Amino acid sequence: MNVLFLSEPSYPRHPGGAGKGTHILAAGLAARGHTVRILCQCREETTREVIDGVEVHRVNWEELDHSNKQTREAAIAAKLLDYASREIPLPSLDLVYDSGGFLSFFFPVAYQLRVQHRLPVIVHYRYLMARHHASLADTEFDAFALGVLGLEAAINEPSQSFPARFADAVVCPSSADARFIHASFLPASGAPAVLPEPADTDLADLKAAARLRAELAGPGGQLVYFGGRIDSDMKGGDLVIDAMARMLAVRPRVRLVLPIKGPDGLDPFRKRLGPAAIGLPWMKDASELATVLAAVDLALMPSLYESFGMMCVESLAAGTPVVASQTGALPDLIQHGENGFLLQARDRSAWPAEMAELGLRVLGDPALSRRLSDAALESARRYSTDRIAEQAEAICLSVLERVRRQGPMELRAPPLSETDRARYLDLLESMVGPEARAAGERAIADWGAAIVERCTACSRQNLAGSARDLVALGKRSPPRRLWDWATGAWPGRMEAAVAAACPWGLLQKELIRRAQKTAIP
């Protein structure tokens, strides 16, 4: 196969797990004999280089990063398409693989490559904004609040559900994301495939790990690791601080090891934990991280949101058990009581006490710790680069075979079931009033005819703006509504607002609201 990956900045300049996962997966496919290229953006000079058998094209976008928000997305997409047409032999490609699924300027790039070159497209959703919002179950976030819709209406980028309308396959890193995508995006290609992130295994330098452990823990000391973007509220740093304070009260020699990007990164932890919080410089590569993870006794991941949870696999591959929340792929990765523990409490305020209890069990029972460590090493082998590359290869070949038989997927509207239709009409009635139901029936009837124009122009901005218009219409004061009726303006105003709002876009927001009420899907 000849595959073009669309990705966030790739190795070695990736800012997060998606760029890292893309490179490992691309290198795995290259090792299996495929021709693989990565197209990504960068802030340095535009370059082309070969790393691990993968041809990486980095396109500078610095001058576009400061452009008007209204034109930035389209300008980046146009620049990437222009570069690809000049520097990448597009006619020789077999497949386009959007390996982020969250960088919205890649959505029109993938669509235009499909339209102009009839190239099959796979979209790999590594981050779901909608499920991230759904995870904010203990906040005041409301998908239909006028303030929230007002903020979203300022974001001019293609909707994340747009590529699901034309992708020949949708891939995601966890069963949780697969369920959410299937329910909220209704991909034209059917149920998403689950493809875990690949992880390099056997990277730890055990002698260096032993030296580091002796240096950090001291005689009789034990180490707990909390890593990744520890400054992000989504990672649960405040919960870790509380849990560690409880553990220190029982085992005073336990230490918390943290990777620190900046000089102030350690401050919140030192304020509560004192010298028990130990900062390490940010790890420069996977081998260094693996060595640190092999030096510690336990890793904590009380994340409020993960799409996958790369640090969990990296910890398991180092033989380090993990105590984690049940988000993203963490329930797929951890077998409770076998290679780690999953937090059972639904109420997040109970997590620190539960983390402390589980952590103390591991630290206080050498036999349990050894058993968990052995199982962690064994379970990590399922996520080796070659195994995940083999699974990705099978997905790609399946798409190519289906396209040869049926042609590339055409952009199409999601099919509304009778249940969806009823939910949509009920939602309109709750937002505006019973008179909106008839307008909703007409909107559904007209929806499919203009789907290409609507979907290619779809953005978070216009989805939020149209929802905001409906909410505002329903909140009109009785005197203003009476005036609208008296002057005959109400029917036209209501009809226009309903016609402008994508039925499935409204249902997606309702899904987020329902997911919050049930405390995360």
One Martini backbone bead per residue (centre of mass of N, CA, C, O) as a GRO file, in nm:
protein
  521
    1MET     BB    1   0.101   0.034   0.014
    2ASN     BB    2  -0.004   0.388  -0.027
    3VAL     BB    3   0.031   0.620   0.242
    4LEU     BB    4  -0.141   0.910   0.380
    5PHE     BB    5  -0.073   1.103   0.653
    6LEU     BB    6  -0.261   1.295   0.882
    7SER     BB    7  -0.096   1.524   1.115
    8GLU     BB    8   0.039   1.608   1.373
    9PRO     BB    9   0.318   1.665   1.490
   10SER     BB   10   0.592   1.478   1.442
   11TYR     BB   11   0.845   1.306   1.481
   12PRO     BB   12   1.013   1.476   1.745
   13ARG     BB   13   0.762   1.724   1.767
   14HIS     BB   14   0.550   1.622   1.948
   15PRO     BB   15   0.299   1.738   2.185
   16GLY     BB   16   0.154   1.448   2.168
   17GLY     BB   17   0.007   1.137   2.132
   18ALA     BB   18  -0.081   1.156   1.831
   19GLY     BB   19   0.198   1.200   1.700
   20LYS     BB   20   0.326   0.952   1.822
   21GLY     BB   21   0.124   0.737   1.720
   22THR     BB   22   0.160   0.793   1.421
   23HIS     BB   23   0.458   0.721   1.395
   24ILE     BB   24   0.449   0.432   1.498
   25LEU     BB   25   0.242   0.333   1.290
   26ALA     BB   26   0.395   0.414   1.032
   27ALA     BB   27   0.650   0.247   1.097
   28GLY     BB   28   0.502  -0.025   1.107
   29LEU     BB   29   0.411  -0.021   0.809
   30ALA     BB   30   0.691   0.012   0.684
   31ALA     BB   31   0.800  -0.262   0.807
   32ARG     BB   32   0.567  -0.414   0.619
   33GLY     BB   33   0.621  -0.266   0.314
   34HIS     BB   34   0.515   0.022   0.314
   35THR     BB   35   0.419   0.330   0.187
   36VAL     BB   36   0.498   0.622   0.392
   37ARG     BB   37   0.332   0.928   0.479
   38ILE     BB   38   0.367   1.256   0.635
   39LEU     BB   39   0.137   1.524   0.703
   40CYS     BB   40   0.247   1.832   0.854
   41GLN     BB   41   0.288   2.075   1.079
   42CYS     BB   42   0.489   2.382   1.131
   43ARG     BB   43   0.726   2.645   1.258
   44GLU     BB   44   0.927   2.578   1.068
   45GLU     BB   45   1.079   2.482   0.814
   46THR     BB   46   1.015   2.342   0.532
   47THR     BB   47   1.020   1.977   0.524
   48ARG     BB   48   1.208   1.673   0.431
   49GLU     BB   49   1.202   1.341   0.586
   50VAL     BB   50   1.355   1.036   0.705
   51ILE     BB   51   1.183   0.822   0.948
   52ASP     BB   52   1.166   0.501   0.995
   53GLY     BB   53   1.069   0.488   0.676
   54VAL     BB   54   0.939   0.779   0.688
   55GLU     BB   55   0.788   1.036   0.506
   56VAL     BB   56   0.830   1.368   0.620
   57HIS     BB   57   0.600   1.645   0.602
   58ARG     BB   58   0.673   1.985   0.674
   59VAL     BB   59   0.448   2.263   0.718
   60ASN     BB   60   0.449   2.588   0.724
   61TRP     BB   61   0.215   2.815   0.944
   62GLU     BB   62   0.291   3.082   1.090
   63GLU     BB   63   0.139   3.306   0.917
   64LEU     BB   64  -0.157   3.170   0.986
   65ASP     BB   65  -0.181   3.175   1.306
   66HIS     BB   66  -0.255   3.510   1.291
   67SER     BB   67  -0.508   3.498   1.159
   68ASN     BB   68  -0.812   3.515   1.090
   69LYS     BB   69  -1.045   3.299   1.207
   70GLN     BB   70  -1.226   3.293   0.945
   71THR     BB   71  -0.954   3.205   0.751
   72ARG     BB   72  -0.754   2.998   0.870
   73GLU     BB   73  -0.857   2.715   0.797
   74ALA     BB   74  -0.866   2.755   0.486
   75ALA     BB   75  -0.566   2.836   0.455
   76ILE     BB   76  -0.437   2.577   0.558
   77ALA     BB   77  -0.573   2.382   0.361
   78ALA     BB   78  -0.466   2.517   0.102
   79LYS     BB   79  -0.165   2.479   0.165
   80LEU     BB   80  -0.165   2.170   0.189
   81LEU     BB   81  -0.277   2.111  -0.094
   82ASP     BB   82  -0.057   2.252  -0.254
   83TYR     BB   83   0.176   2.086  -0.149
   84ALA     BB   84   0.072   1.804  -0.227
   85SER     BB   85   0.053   1.861  -0.539
   86ARG     BB   86   0.378   1.909  -0.557
   87GLU     BB   87   0.523   1.678  -0.338
   88ILE     BB   88   0.298   1.455  -0.390
   89PRO     BB   89   0.211   1.148  -0.541
   90LEU     BB   90  -0.116   1.118  -0.565
   91PRO     BB   91  -0.174   0.893  -0.790
   92SER     BB   92  -0.013   0.667  -0.606
   93LEU     BB   93  -0.222   0.653  -0.406
   94ASP     BB   94  -0.446   0.456  -0.190
   95LEU     BB   95  -0.446   0.636   0.087
   96VAL     BB   96  -0.616   0.820   0.346
   97TYR     BB   97  -0.495   0.911   0.687
   98ASP     BB   98  -0.658   1.047   0.949
   99SER     BB   99  -0.451   1.071   1.253
  100GLY     BB  100  -0.669   1.253   1.447
  101GLY     BB  101  -0.972   1.386   1.413
  102PHE     BB  102  -0.915   1.718   1.524
  103LEU     BB  103  -0.790   1.860   1.276
  104SER     BB  104  -0.993   2.056   1.089
  105PHE     BB  105  -0.808   2.128   0.833
  106PHE     BB  106  -0.811   1.818   0.732
  107PHE     BB  107  -1.098   1.768   0.628
  108PRO     BB  108  -1.086   1.920   0.348
  109VAL     BB  109  -0.842   1.769   0.250
  110ALA     BB  110  -0.966   1.487   0.241
  111TYR     BB  111  -1.208   1.562   0.061
  112GLN     BB  112  -1.046   1.664  -0.188
  113LEU     BB  113  -0.893   1.401  -0.235
  114ARG     BB  114  -1.148   1.246  -0.294
  115VAL     BB  115  -1.269   1.418  -0.527
  116GLN     BB  116  -1.003   1.451  -0.717
  117HIS     BB  117  -0.880   1.122  -0.660
  118ARG     BB  118  -1.051   0.891  -0.531
  119LEU     BB  119  -0.975   0.861  -0.229
  120PRO     BB  120  -0.956   0.689   0.031
  121VAL     BB  121  -1.088   0.725   0.377
  122ILE     BB  122  -0.946   0.755   0.704
  123VAL     BB  123  -1.071   0.804   1.040
  124HIS     BB  124  -0.889   0.901   1.340
  125TYR     BB  125  -1.018   0.938   1.659
  126ARG     BB  126  -0.819   1.089   1.922
  127TYR     BB  127  -1.041   1.323   1.968
  128LEU     BB  128  -1.341   1.420   2.160
  129MET     BB  129  -1.517   1.692   2.218
  130ALA     BB  130  -1.793   1.575   2.304
  131ARG     BB  131  -1.683   1.378   2.526
  132HIS     BB  132  -1.543   1.590   2.687
  133HIS     BB  133  -1.801   1.743   2.760
  134ALA     BB  134  -1.945   1.494   2.888
  135SER     BB  135  -1.724   1.475   3.128
  136LEU     BB  136  -1.858   1.748   3.266
  137ALA     BB  137  -2.069   1.647   3.502
  138ASP     BB  138  -1.963   1.855   3.756
  139THR     BB  139  -2.070   2.095   3.597
  140GLU     BB  140  -2.227   2.383   3.429
  141PHE     BB  141  -2.242   2.246   3.171
  142ASP     BB  142  -2.434   2.342   2.866
  143ALA     BB  143  -2.503   2.283   2.537
  144PHE     BB  144  -2.769   2.510   2.553
  145ALA     BB  145  -2.625   2.744   2.648
  146LEU     BB  146  -2.581   3.061   2.551
  147GLY     BB  147  -2.283   3.092   2.633
  148VAL     BB  148  -2.174   2.838   2.493
  149LEU     BB  149  -2.283   2.905   2.208
  150GLY     BB  150  -2.131   3.172   2.181
  151LEU     BB  151  -1.846   3.051   2.186
  152GLU     BB  152  -1.883   2.850   1.949
  153ALA     BB  153  -1.965   3.076   1.735
  154ALA     BB  154  -1.641   3.166   1.728
  155ILE     BB  155  -1.578   2.879   1.588
  156ASN     BB  156  -1.411   2.838   1.272
  157GLU     BB  157  -1.473   2.501   1.228
  158PRO     BB  158  -1.501   2.202   1.144
  159SER     BB  159  -1.679   1.945   1.207
  160GLN     BB  160  -1.618   1.631   1.343
  161SER     BB  161  -1.858   1.488   1.171
  162PHE     BB  162  -1.786   1.531   0.872
  163PRO     BB  163  -1.591   1.283   0.796
  164ALA     BB  164  -1.817   1.064   0.863
  165ARG     BB  165  -1.975   1.119   0.585
  166PHE     BB  166  -1.708   0.997   0.387
  167ALA     BB  167  -1.580   0.773   0.524
  168ASP     BB  168  -1.465   0.437   0.483
  169ALA     BB  169  -1.347   0.471   0.782
  170VAL     BB  170  -1.365   0.433   1.138
  171VAL     BB  171  -1.137   0.522   1.402
  172CYS     BB  172  -1.057   0.412   1.741
  173PRO     BB  173  -0.898   0.366   2.072
  174SER     BB  174  -1.193   0.286   2.193
  175SER     BB  175  -1.491   0.162   2.304
  176ALA     BB  176  -1.607   0.430   2.403
  177ASP     BB  177  -1.569   0.586   2.136
  178ALA     BB  178  -1.726   0.393   1.955
  179ARG     BB  179  -1.999   0.437   2.089
  180PHE     BB  180  -2.014   0.744   2.056
  181ILE     BB  181  -1.983   0.763   1.748
  182HIS     BB  182  -2.220   0.581   1.670
  183ALA     BB  183  -2.436   0.764   1.818
  184SER     BB  184  -2.340   1.074   1.716
  185PHE     BB  185  -2.233   1.031   1.397
  186LEU     BB  186  -2.316   0.812   1.208
  187PRO     BB  187  -2.143   0.654   1.014
  188ALA     BB  188  -2.143   0.570   0.682
  189SER     BB  189  -1.955   0.296   0.737
  190GLY     BB  190  -2.026   0.246   1.032
  191ALA     BB  191  -1.883   0.086   1.260
  192PRO     BB  192  -1.624   0.130   1.445
  193ALA     BB  193  -1.293   0.084   1.486
  194VAL     BB  194  -1.062  -0.066   1.712
  195LEU     BB  195  -0.743   0.112   1.774
  196PRO     BB  196  -0.486   0.095   1.941
  197GLU     BB  197  -0.215   0.220   2.064
  198PRO     BB  198   0.105   0.216   2.009
  199ALA     BB  199   0.393   0.057   2.181
  200ASP     BB  200   0.691   0.067   2.298
  201THR     BB  201   0.895  -0.199   2.390
  202ASP     BB  202   1.174  -0.270   2.569
  203LEU     BB  203   1.314   0.028   2.673
  204ALA     BB  204   1.425  -0.023   2.940
  205ASP     BB  205   1.680   0.067   3.171
  206LEU     BB  206   1.739  -0.120   3.446
  207LYS     BB  207   1.997   0.004   3.564
  208ALA     BB  208   1.901   0.297   3.556
  209ALA     BB  209   1.648   0.249   3.726
  210ALA     BB  210   1.794   0.163   3.986
  211ARG     BB  211   1.949   0.428   4.025
  212LEU     BB  212   1.704   0.615   4.035
  213ARG     BB  213   1.564   0.487   4.272
  214ALA     BB  214   1.790   0.531   4.480
  215GLU     BB  215   1.791   0.842   4.452
  216LEU     BB  216   1.475   0.902   4.512
  217ALA     BB  217   1.398   0.699   4.758
  218GLY     BB  218   1.583   0.545   4.910
  219PRO     BB  219   1.584   0.382   5.190
  220GLY     BB  220   1.269   0.226   5.185
  221GLY     BB  221   1.151   0.356   4.946
  222GLN     BB  222   0.878   0.491   4.743
  223LEU     BB  223   0.716   0.512   4.408
  224VAL     BB  224   0.512   0.760   4.244
  225TYR     BB  225   0.338   0.823   3.934
  226PHE     BB  226   0.280   1.144   3.753
  227GLY     BB  227   0.185   1.213   3.420
  228GLY     BB  228   0.209   1.425   3.167
  229ARG     BB  229  -0.040   1.675   3.171
  230ILE     BB  230  -0.041   1.793   3.489
  231ASP     BB  231  -0.176   2.091   3.423
  232SER     BB  232  -0.434   1.947   3.360
  233ASP     BB  233  -0.757   1.910   3.465
  234MET     BB  234  -0.806   1.624   3.318
  235LYS     BB  235  -0.579   1.460   3.507
  236GLY     BB  236  -0.605   1.505   3.832
  237GLY     BB  237  -0.396   1.653   4.027
  238ASP     BB  238  -0.568   1.714   4.285
  239LEU     BB  239  -0.626   1.414   4.345
  240VAL     BB  240  -0.331   1.326   4.385
  241ILE     BB  241  -0.261   1.506   4.622
  242ASP     BB  242  -0.472   1.389   4.815
  243ALA     BB  243  -0.378   1.094   4.800
  244MET     BB  244  -0.083   1.141   4.894
  245ALA     BB  245  -0.147   1.255   5.171
  246ARG     BB  246  -0.273   0.988   5.272
  247MET     BB  247  -0.023   0.806   5.224
  248LEU     BB  248   0.183   0.964   5.403
  249ALA     BB  249   0.037   0.904   5.676
  250VAL     BB  250   0.133   0.591   5.647
  251ARG     BB  251   0.384   0.645   5.422
  252PRO     BB  252   0.646   0.863   5.455
  253ARG     BB  253   0.846   0.734   5.208
  254VAL     BB  254   0.678   0.832   4.993
  255ARG     BB  255   0.695   0.928   4.639
  256LEU     BB  256   0.642   1.188   4.395
  257VAL     BB  257   0.663   1.163   4.044
  258LEU     BB  258   0.744   1.438   3.810
  259PRO     BB  259   0.697   1.592   3.510
  260ILE     BB  260   0.870   1.899   3.415
  261LYS     BB  261   0.852   2.185   3.212
  262GLY     BB  262   0.856   2.405   3.435
  263PRO     BB  263   0.944   2.590   3.719
  264ASP     BB  264   0.619   2.578   3.831
  265GLY     BB  265   0.511   2.275   3.819
  266LEU     BB  266   0.564   2.194   4.139
  267ASP     BB  267   0.409   2.384   4.333
  268PRO     BB  268   0.129   2.243   4.398
  269PHE     BB  269   0.273   1.991   4.526
  270ARG     BB  270   0.463   2.124   4.739
  271LYS     BB  271   0.249   2.275   4.907
  272ARG     BB  272   0.134   1.987   5.021
  273LEU     BB  273   0.400   1.768   5.007
  274GLY     BB  274   0.664   1.876   4.962
  275PRO     BB  275   0.947   1.670   4.933
  276ALA     BB  276   0.759   1.433   4.812
  277ALA     BB  277   0.792   1.611   4.561
  278ILE     BB  278   0.932   1.508   4.243
  279GLY     BB  279   1.120   1.657   3.992
  280LEU     BB  280   1.147   1.607   3.641
  281PRO     BB  281   1.259   1.628   3.355
  282TRP     BB  282   1.162   1.622   3.051
  283MET     BB  283   1.126   1.373   2.842
  284LYS     BB  284   1.290   1.312   2.532
  285ASP     BB  285   1.200   0.999   2.533
  286ALA     BB  286   1.080   0.677   2.552
  287SER     BB  287   1.324   0.552   2.703
  288GLU     BB  288   1.330   0.745   2.943
  289LEU     BB  289   1.044   0.692   3.038
  290ALA     BB  290   1.071   0.385   3.080
  291THR     BB  291   1.287   0.408   3.303
  292VAL     BB  292   1.114   0.563   3.506
  293LEU     BB  293   0.878   0.355   3.521
  294ALA     BB  294   1.071   0.120   3.624
  295ALA     BB  295   1.140   0.280   3.905
  296VAL     BB  296   0.852   0.245   3.991
  297ASP     BB  297   0.555   0.118   4.166
  298LEU     BB  298   0.343   0.346   4.060
  299ALA     BB  299   0.053   0.459   3.876
  300LEU     BB  300  -0.142   0.758   3.813
  301MET     BB  301  -0.496   0.791   3.650
  302PRO     BB  302  -0.740   1.041   3.721
  303SER     BB  303  -0.898   1.089   3.464
  304LEU     BB  304  -1.159   1.269   3.306
  305TYR     BB  305  -1.000   1.248   3.020
  306GLU     BB  306  -0.971   1.003   2.754
  307SER     BB  307  -0.903   0.850   2.457
  308PHE     BB  308  -0.679   0.654   2.582
  309GLY     BB  309  -0.372   0.625   2.745
  310MET     BB  310  -0.052   0.597   2.698
  311MET     BB  311   0.072   0.580   2.987
  312CYS     BB  312  -0.043   0.306   3.055
  313VAL     BB  313   0.114   0.134   2.852
  314GLU     BB  314   0.396   0.232   2.938
  315SER     BB  315   0.372   0.120   3.223
  316LEU     BB  316   0.317  -0.176   3.158
  317ALA     BB  317   0.585  -0.209   2.985
  318ALA     BB  318   0.750  -0.153   3.272
  319GLY     BB  319   0.589  -0.307   3.513
  320THR     BB  320   0.362  -0.089   3.599
  321PRO     BB  321   0.114  -0.033   3.785
  322VAL     BB  322  -0.233   0.089   3.766
  323VAL     BB  323  -0.431   0.370   3.871
  324ALA     BB  324  -0.762   0.424   3.733
  325SER     BB  325  -0.988   0.542   3.547
  326GLN     BB  326  -1.307   0.515   3.347
  327THR     BB  327  -1.153   0.619   3.069
  328GLY     BB  328  -1.149   0.545   2.770
  329ALA     BB  329  -0.907   0.277   2.752
  330LEU     BB  330  -0.864   0.188   3.050
  331PRO     BB  331  -1.072  -0.056   3.064
  332ASP     BB  332  -0.910  -0.212   2.837
  333LEU     BB  333  -0.616  -0.220   2.982
  334ILE     BB  334  -0.750  -0.284   3.264
  335GLN     BB  335  -0.744  -0.546   3.497
  336HIS     BB  336  -0.900  -0.577   3.772
  337GLY     BB  337  -0.646  -0.702   3.985
  338GLU     BB  338  -0.413  -0.779   3.768
  339ASN     BB  339  -0.256  -0.488   3.637
  340GLY     BB  340  -0.458  -0.327   3.825
  341PHE     BB  341  -0.677  -0.037   3.885
  342LEU     BB  342  -1.017   0.065   3.911
  343LEU     BB  343  -1.218   0.311   3.966
  344GLN     BB  344  -1.549   0.283   4.119
  345ALA     BB  345  -1.635   0.555   4.170
  346ARG     BB  346  -1.859   0.803   4.059
  347ASP     BB  347  -1.750   0.997   4.266
  348ARG     BB  348  -1.478   1.205   4.254
  349SER     BB  349  -1.448   1.272   4.562
  350ALA     BB  350  -1.364   0.952   4.616
  351TRP     BB  351  -1.085   0.900   4.474
  352PRO     BB  352  -0.856   0.964   4.675
  353ALA     BB  353  -0.927   0.739   4.880
  354GLU     BB  354  -0.911   0.506   4.674
  355MET     BB  355  -0.623   0.552   4.579
  356ALA     BB  356  -0.489   0.521   4.854
  357GLU     BB  357  -0.585   0.235   4.915
  358LEU     BB  358  -0.462   0.099   4.661
  359GLY     BB  359  -0.172   0.200   4.692
  360LEU     BB  360  -0.121   0.067   4.973
  361ARG     BB  361  -0.159  -0.220   4.879
  362VAL     BB  362   0.079  -0.229   4.684
  363LEU     BB  363   0.309  -0.115   4.876
  364GLY     BB  364   0.234  -0.341   5.119
  365ASP     BB  365   0.252  -0.587   4.882
  366PRO     BB  366   0.489  -0.760   4.724
  367ALA     BB  367   0.327  -0.989   4.589
  368LEU     BB  368   0.122  -0.811   4.445
  369SER     BB  369   0.324  -0.637   4.289
  370ARG     BB  370   0.448  -0.870   4.123
  371ARG     BB  371   0.189  -0.969   3.990
  372LEU     BB  372   0.116  -0.703   3.849
  373SER     BB  373   0.380  -0.671   3.690
  374ASP     BB  374   0.365  -0.930   3.521
  375ALA     BB  375   0.085  -0.861   3.394
  376ALA     BB  376   0.169  -0.597   3.263
  377LEU     BB  377   0.378  -0.709   3.066
  378GLU     BB  378   0.185  -0.903   2.919
  379SER     BB  379  -0.037  -0.694   2.827
  380ALA     BB  380   0.156  -0.502   2.654
  381ARG     BB  381   0.203  -0.695   2.405
  382ARG     BB  382  -0.071  -0.616   2.256
  383TYR     BB  383   0.079  -0.309   2.190
  384SER     BB  384   0.261  -0.352   1.980
  385THR     BB  385   0.360  -0.233   1.688
  386ASP     BB  386   0.312  -0.485   1.511
  387ARG     BB  387   0.023  -0.552   1.601
  388ILE     BB  388  -0.109  -0.277   1.530
  389ALA     BB  389  -0.013  -0.268   1.236
  390GLU     BB  390  -0.168  -0.522   1.152
  391GLN     BB  391  -0.449  -0.406   1.211
  392ALA     BB  392  -0.427  -0.159   1.024
  393GLU     BB  393  -0.378  -0.316   0.766
  394ALA     BB  394  -0.653  -0.462   0.767
  395ILE     BB  395  -0.826  -0.209   0.745
  396CYS     BB  396  -0.709  -0.099   0.481
  397LEU     BB  397  -0.760  -0.352   0.302
  398SER     BB  398  -1.064  -0.354   0.342
  399VAL     BB  399  -1.117  -0.081   0.211
  400LEU     BB  400  -0.992  -0.139  -0.068
  401GLU     BB  401  -1.179  -0.374  -0.136
  402ARG     BB  402  -1.448  -0.217  -0.115
  403VAL     BB  403  -1.377   0.003  -0.324
  404ARG     BB  404  -1.337  -0.186  -0.566
  405ARG     BB  405  -1.645  -0.277  -0.554
  406GLN     BB  406  -1.804   0.027  -0.472
  407GLY     BB  407  -1.645   0.257  -0.407
  408PRO     BB  408  -1.636   0.545  -0.274
  409MET     BB  409  -1.758   0.728  -0.036
  410GLU     BB  410  -2.033   0.915  -0.010
  411LEU     BB  411  -2.179   1.190   0.075
  412ARG     BB  412  -2.394   1.159   0.369
  413ALA     BB  413  -2.663   1.138   0.547
  414PRO     BB  414  -2.788   1.062   0.833
  415PRO     BB  415  -2.990   0.822   0.947
  416LEU     BB  416  -3.317   0.851   1.064
  417SER     BB  417  -3.481   0.731   1.297
  418GLU     BB  418  -3.769   0.721   1.463
  419THR     BB  419  -3.637   0.800   1.727
  420ASP     BB  420  -3.480   1.044   1.623
  421ARG     BB  421  -3.718   1.198   1.512
  422ALA     BB  422  -3.868   1.227   1.782
  423ARG     BB  423  -3.641   1.369   1.936
  424TYR     BB  424  -3.622   1.616   1.752
  425LEU     BB  425  -3.918   1.717   1.785
  426ASP     BB  426  -3.909   1.737   2.093
  427LEU     BB  427  -3.679   1.941   2.104
  428LEU     BB  428  -3.817   2.168   1.951
  429GLU     BB  429  -4.054   2.198   2.146
  430SER     BB  430  -3.877   2.264   2.400
  431MET     BB  431  -3.742   2.523   2.267
  432VAL     BB  432  -4.012   2.668   2.118
  433GLY     BB  433  -4.263   2.472   2.038
  434PRO     BB  434  -4.522   2.303   1.885
  435GLU     BB  435  -4.493   2.463   1.605
  436ALA     BB  436  -4.205   2.325   1.529
  437ARG     BB  437  -4.277   2.044   1.419
  438ALA     BB  438  -4.355   2.110   1.126
  439ALA     BB  439  -4.082   2.237   1.056
  440GLY     BB  440  -3.920   1.977   1.113
  441GLU     BB  441  -4.045   1.802   0.893
  442ARG     BB  442  -3.944   1.983   0.661
  443ALA     BB  443  -3.641   1.967   0.726
  444ILE     BB  444  -3.612   1.663   0.678
  445ALA     BB  445  -3.714   1.658   0.381
  446ASP     BB  446  -3.472   1.875   0.288
  447TRP     BB  447  -3.192   1.770   0.382
  448GLY     BB  448  -3.067   1.569   0.161
  449ALA     BB  449  -3.057   1.762  -0.095
  450ALA     BB  450  -2.819   1.956   0.070
  451ILE     BB  451  -2.574   1.794   0.196
  452VAL     BB  452  -2.316   1.892   0.062
  453GLU     BB  453  -2.341   2.191   0.130
  454ARG     BB  454  -2.378   2.159   0.436
  455CYS     BB  455  -2.127   1.983   0.514
  456THR     BB  456  -1.894   2.156   0.381
  457ALA     BB  457  -2.002   2.416   0.566
  458CYS     BB  458  -1.962   2.293   0.829
  459SER     BB  459  -1.960   2.424   1.168
  460ARG     BB  460  -1.937   2.518   1.486
  461GLN     BB  461  -2.054   2.793   1.432
  462ASN     BB  462  -2.327   2.716   1.282
  463LEU     BB  463  -2.433   2.516   1.490
  464ALA     BB  464  -2.440   2.715   1.730
  465GLY     BB  465  -2.598   2.948   1.597
  466SER     BB  466  -2.861   2.788   1.536
  467ALA     BB  467  -2.914   2.700   1.828
  468ARG     BB  468  -2.924   2.984   1.949
  469ASP     BB  469  -3.172   3.084   1.790
  470LEU     BB  470  -3.369   2.880   1.915
  471VAL     BB  471  -3.331   2.948   2.210
  472ALA     BB  472  -3.400   3.250   2.184
  473LEU     BB  473  -3.684   3.206   2.074
  474GLY     BB  474  -3.790   3.047   2.331
  475LYS     BB  475  -3.703   3.309   2.531
  476ARG     BB  476  -3.909   3.489   2.459
  477SER     BB  477  -4.105   3.711   2.561
  478PRO     BB  478  -4.435   3.740   2.571
  479PRO     BB  479  -4.456   4.022   2.434
  480ARG     BB  480  -4.276   3.953   2.188
  481ARG     BB  481  -4.437   3.710   2.091
  482LEU     BB  482  -4.704   3.858   2.053
  483TRP     BB  483  -4.593   4.054   1.843
  484ASP     BB  484  -4.516   3.844   1.634
  485TRP     BB  485  -4.799   3.739   1.592
  486ALA     BB  486  -4.943   4.010   1.523
  487THR     BB  487  -4.733   4.067   1.269
  488GLY     BB  488  -4.640   3.775   1.139
  489ALA     BB  489  -4.327   3.690   1.220
  490TRP     BB  490  -4.311   3.412   1.358
  491PRO     BB  491  -4.324   3.188   1.137
  492GLY     BB  492  -4.072   3.283   0.978
  493ARG     BB  493  -3.867   3.278   1.209
  494MET     BB  494  -3.907   2.980   1.288
  495GLU     BB  495  -3.856   2.846   1.012
  496ALA     BB  496  -3.566   2.953   0.970
  497ALA     BB  497  -3.439   2.832   1.228
  498VAL     BB  498  -3.499   2.534   1.165
  499ALA     BB  499  -3.371   2.516   0.876
  500ALA     BB  500  -3.069   2.597   0.980
  501ALA     BB  501  -3.080   2.342   1.156
  502CYS     BB  502  -2.926   2.063   1.223
  503PRO     BB  503  -3.061   1.781   1.331
  504TRP     BB  504  -2.800   1.628   1.424
  505GLY     BB  505  -2.669   1.862   1.579
  506LEU     BB  506  -2.889   1.870   1.799
  507LEU     BB  507  -2.866   1.570   1.890
  508GLN     BB  508  -2.578   1.586   1.988
  509LYS     BB  509  -2.630   1.787   2.219
  510GLU     BB  510  -2.832   1.603   2.363
  511LEU     BB  511  -2.633   1.374   2.416
  512ILE     BB  512  -2.447   1.534   2.601
  513ARG     BB  513  -2.661   1.597   2.814
  514ARG     BB  514  -2.729   1.299   2.880
  515ALA     BB  515  -2.441   1.211   2.956
  516GLN     BB  516  -2.417   1.391   3.204
  517LYS     BB  517  -2.661   1.268   3.366
  518THR     BB  518  -2.497   0.973   3.350
  519ALA     BB  519  -2.192   1.006   3.396
  520ILE     BB  520  -2.076   0.900   3.144
  521PRO     BB  521  -2.024   0.671   2.876
   0.00000   0.00000   0.00000
